[in-house]
């Protein structure tokens, strides 16, 4: 049974994907009212909480944190999601949360922080996995499977696929991919990205190659499409 993490007031977009990557189940309370929070709580309690303080009044978010902390069995970890202008409001409230992430929210960062905090709290069952459209990636063993078939990937092929899979449906230019995957110190040309994408598509197989989509004149994005995609012939 998966661990359940409280999520307030919603679990959509990158927040939802971060939960999927981390391998825990969100229990979504639409308000910060304790009656709703308690009604949704599993018998063995919440494994933690992710509270979007930008999604409802900040004072209500802090009050919820205070109530979760003051229980006989306090909820920990508590991760806050914030807008940048709310940072100053955290002063003298550091005891009410364990970590925070400032929007716009990045799936990789949020998943990493959630996994790290859950493990520090003693949860060793958190699955460092990415799952998308038949693709399963184990972030600890560096193993990837597609439709149950193990993929034979080089380190950089794995890193590129991991970056794509943890940032689905976002368009990235070749230059951005070079800097984010290979690193700013890498001086290879954009053709390096094209070569790795071509190899990944081949290893995904014809049925799943469309997971990596070409956005003409821009770059690439990752995600399930509703139809076969027309890729550039030079990629």
N, C-alpha and C positions, 0 to 999 in steps of 0.2 A: 504494500500500500504506500502510495507516494505521500511525502510530507506535505502539509497544507500550510500555505503562507497567506496571511490576511492581506488583501489589496484594497485600498480605499482611494478614491470613490469609483474607480473603473480599472479595467485591465484590457487595454486596446493597444494596437500599433506596436511600437518597440517594447513597451512594457510586457505585453502578452508574449512577444517573441523571446524576451529575456527569460520569462518563466519556462517556456518550452526548452530553451537551450540549457537552463539550469537543471531541469528535470523535476521541478516541484509543482504542486497544484495550487493555483490561486483560489482563494475564497473571497469573492468580491462583495463588499459592503458598499452600497451606494451613498451612504452618509457616514458621519463619524459618531452616530448615536450608539452608545454601548449596548442598548437593547438589541439592535440589529447585529452588532458584532458578536454578542454572546449567542444569539440564536443560530449563527452560522458556524460557530466554533466546533471542531470535531472533538470527540470524546477524549482524545489524548492531547488536546490543546494545539495552539498554533505554533509552528516551527519558527515563525518570525512574522514581520509585517513590512509591507511597502506602502507608504502613505504619500500620495501626491498632494503636497501642500499647496501646489499651484492650481489644483482642481476644485478646491472648495475653500471657504474662508480660513485664513492662516491661523486665527485664534482657535477655531474648531479643530484644526489639525493638531495644534500643540496640546489642546485639552485632551484629545484622544490619546496622544503619546503619553501624557501624564497619567491617564487612567490605566493604560496598558502597563506602564511601569509600576504603578502602585498596587497592583493585584497581588494576591498571596503567591501566585506563580507568575512573575512578571514575563511579559512577552519580549523576547530578544532573539535575534537582532531586530532593530527598527531602522529602516532605511527611508530617508525622506527624498522626495523628488521636488525640485525647486525651480522657480524662475530666478534669474541672476539678481533681480532687484530685492529678493527676499533674504539674501545672504546676511545682511546686517541684522536682520531680525533673529538670527540664531544665537546672538550673543547672550550669555548667561542662561542658555537653554541646552547646553551641551549634554546634560545628564538625561535628556529626554529622548535621545536617539543615538544610534551607533555609527551611522554613515549617512552621506547625502550625495546626490547626483544632480547637477545643474543642467537644465534643458538648453538646447534640443537634445533629447536623450538618444544615446548611442547604444544599440543592442549589446555590442561586445563589452562596453564598459559596465553597463548595468548588470549584465549576467555575471561578469567577473566579480563585481562587488558583492552581489547577492550570494554567489557561491562561496566567496571568501568569508563573508560574515557568518553564513550558516555553518561553515566548517569550524570557525573559531568558537562558535557557540556549542560545539560538540556534535554537530550533525555530520557524520561520515558517509551518509548514504546518498549525498547529493550527486546526481549523475552529470558529469561534465560532458554532455552530449549535445549534438546539433542534429535535428531531424527535419527533413524537408523533401517532399515529393519523391519518397523512396530512398533518399540519401540519408545515411546515418553516419555521423562522425563522432568518434570518441576522442575528446580533447586531451586525454591523459596518455593514451596508448598510441596516438597518431594513426589510428586505423580508421579507414573509411569503407563503407559498403554501399552498394547501390542495388536495390531490390534483392538484398541478401548476398550479393556477390562482392567479395573482397576486391578493392581496387589497389592496384600496384602503383603507388604514387611516389614521386621524388619529394624531398622536403619542401621545395618551393611550390610544387604543384599542390601539395597538401595545404600549405599556407595560403595560397591564392584561393583555393576552394573553401577553406575555412572562413576567410574574409568575406567571400561572396555569401556563403550560407548564413553567416551571422549578421549580415546586412542586406536582407532580401528586399527586392523591389525598389532599390535605390540605384540611380544611375551614377557610375563612376567613370571619369575619363581615364585614358591610359596613363597619363601623367600622375593622377591621384593614386592609381593602383601601384605604380612604381614606388611612390614615396611611402604609401601605407603598408605595402607588403614586402618590398625589397629594401626599403629604408632610404632616407635622404642621401646617404653616402653612396648609393648605387648610381653608377653613371651609364648604365645600359640604356639603349633607346627604347622607344615605345614598342618597337617590334618585338621586344622580349615578352611583353604582355600578350601580344597576338599569338606568338608561338606557344606559350603556356596554355592559353585558352584553347587553341586547336588541339593540343595534346589532352587536355582535360575532357573536351567533348568526345574525343575518340575513346577515352577510357570510361566515360560515362555510358557509352554505347548509343546507338542510333535512337533508341526509345527515350533516352533521358538527356541527350545532348542539348535539347532545347532549354534545359534549366538555366544555361548560361546564354543570355540573349544579347544580340548585337543591337545597339542603339546607333543608327547611322550618323556619322559625322560627329559623334560624341564619345562613345566608349561601350561599356557593357553594364548589364544588370543581371541579377540572379533571381529566378523565381519561376514558378509554374506558369506556363502560358496556356491559353485555351486552344491554340492551334499551332501547327508546325510553323517555325519561323524561317524566314528567308535570310540566311546568313550571307555576308559578303564573301565572294568567292576567293578573296585573297587571304582569308583568315583561317 
